[in-house]
Amino acid sequence: MTNTSVGRTELLQHDIQAELAVIAPQRRRNKRLAFFLRLSATFASAITTVSLGLKVGGTFGQMLTHVALILSATATVMMAIDAYFDPRSQWILEVTHWARLQALQRKLNDELARSDGSLANATVDELRTEFEQLMTTHLDAWQDLRTRPGTPP
């Protein structure tokens, strides 16, 4: 095959790797954030319930009431952040995109292995089109997620 085909193949490999490098830390961050927000809000709500349910008088009882109020407000804010930014949905979106990119990378590597490292221009075109479709699908899904009522632009 031609040098053009080899250069285009290397460019496609680079583009796939670059997108994987961007998506990997984002999906990890959103997974951790979603887990933290849900778990923290749940614990804050549980401790609020226990604090209000304890029948303790005096200064300690008053302190428990204040703790319950603070934790209740904290849980409300955490759930509002979770609902507004929706890191769980973003994480799912990124995992799906990452898996599809991995599949495309495997397909490209398989094609290269079968062709002894040089692909026909038509094959590179097909793989490039698939990559561009993946990118468009991901962007469209992200825009759908961001344009739901109650989410930031």
Disulfide bonds with the S-S distance in Angstrom:
none
